[in-house]
Amino acid sequence: GNSVTQMEGPVTLSEEAFLTINCTYTATGYPSLFWYVQYPGEGLQLLLKATKADDKGSNKGFEATYRKETTSFHLEKGSVQVSDSAVYFCALSDYGGSQGNLIFGKGTKLSVKP
Amino acid sequence: EAQVTQNPRYLITVTGKKLTVTCSQNMNHEYMSWYRQDPGLGLRQIYYSMNVEVTDKGDVPEGYKVSRKEKRNFPLILESPSPNQTSLYFCASSLVAGSNYEQYFGPGTRLTVT
């Protein structure tokens, strides 16, 4: 079945450091890929998405490229801020069916120190 | 303001005492869904609804019921809660089910069953 694997956390970085959170997926068909962010005490918010191979999603300085050949969707940011501290979830949606389900990774907690 | 609301935000109850967690969205979305979030497991879908009076099981439906009598509301019902249902619950909605449509999440309901 469909699944998402993302790097274990927690990840602790200093402000202005480079961030990479790895995400790989297993899916039949042609899934759309997402990164969601969960700030402390809040629900999930869509950070970025890509709907087909080689698409690059970007938002708030974060980027991720849909790599079909490596089945990956790694999240990157060139210079993190304290305000980026949150839990990040990689997810896929296989809309070959009609369930509308998002398959989530386990989440990676990021802490950014000043 | 476009939003998904959930009530209550926090609930402590005892085994076997029926409870309902409400979910409401003000965006006229057709698709609504419930997820539970557990440490090390990420988010898993419990039930979803493609439209009014149309509901179906997600990946972990055991012990839960839902109803969709109005487009805006999608309550989650635990008829006889058990300790293994202690979790953080999220309601989500989107315009329709489809990869191009963002899912909007509520703030979460933290449930403890003793």
Boltz contact constraints between the chains, C-beta under 6 A:
constraints:
  - contact:
      token1: [A, 32]
      token2: [B, 99]
      max_distance: 6.0
  - contact:
      token1: [A, 43]
      token2: [B, 90]
      max_distance: 6.0
  - contact:
      token1: [A, 43]
      token2: [B, 105]
      max_distance: 6.0
  - contact:
      token1: [A, 43]
      token2: [B, 106]
      max_distance: 6.0
  - contact:
      token1: [A, 43]
      token2: [B, 107]
      max_distance: 6.0
  - contact:
      token1: [A, 43]
      token2: [B, 108]
      max_distance: 6.0
  - contact:
      token1: [A, 44]
      token2: [B, 105]
      max_distance: 6.0
  - contact:
      token1: [A, 46]
      token2: [B, 102]
      max_distance: 6.0
  - contact:
      token1: [A, 51]
      token2: [B, 99]
      max_distance: 6.0
  - contact:
      token1: [A, 93]
      token2: [B, 99]
      max_distance: 6.0
  - contact:
      token1: [A, 95]
      token2: [B, 98]
      max_distance: 6.0
  - contact:
      token1: [A, 95]
      token2: [B, 99]
      max_distance: 6.0
  - contact:
      token1: [A, 98]
      token2: [B, 97]
      max_distance: 6.0
  - contact:
      token1: [A, 100]
      token2: [B, 31]
      max_distance: 6.0
  - contact:
      token1: [A, 100]
      token2: [B, 48]
      max_distance: 6.0
  - contact:
      token1: [A, 100]
      token2: [B, 97]
      max_distance: 6.0
  - contact:
      token1: [A, 101]
      token2: [B, 45]
      max_distance: 6.0
  - contact:
      token1: [A, 104]
      token2: [B, 42]
      max_distance: 6.0
  - contact:
      token1: [A, 104]
      token2: [B, 43]
      max_distance: 6.0
  - contact:
      token1: [A, 105]
      token2: [B, 42]
      max_distance: 6.0
  - contact:
      token1: [A, 106]
      token2: [B, 40]
      max_distance: 6.0
  - contact:
      token1: [A, 106]
      token2: [B, 42]
      max_distance: 6.0
  - contact:
      token1: [A, 107]
      token2: [B, 42]
      max_distance: 6.0
